Amino acid sequence: MQTDYYITIEDFCTNYNVEPSFIDTLKENGLIEIENINESGLINAEQLRELEKIVSLFYDLDINLEGIETINHLLERIKAMNLEITALKNRLRLYEANERYLYNINKIRKDENSH
């Protein structure tokens, strides 16, 4: 059974020196998900790295939310393409291995028939 770990929005905002309204805006734009438990807004710990990246892009690099959305979209496309490339490489290796196997079998048969 997997246990989920959360950080409150208040703790995150205090630690990263951001306004809670910024977190609300991110939620409204679909960039993060917030859990509401016992009337507290909670951020799943699995999202912390993503949220840290967003905070850095927004505050440190002055990239607006539309730019952040575009960056996230492009990064997701890159991840998907990398997965597809890996799958295609694996399929190619399988076909190449099969080709070598068939080549070796045919070579053995030719050698047996020539004797």
Helices and strands as residue ranges (DSSP letters): E 6-8, H 9-16, H 20-28, E 35-37, E 40-44, G 45-47, H 48-55, I 56-60, H 65-114
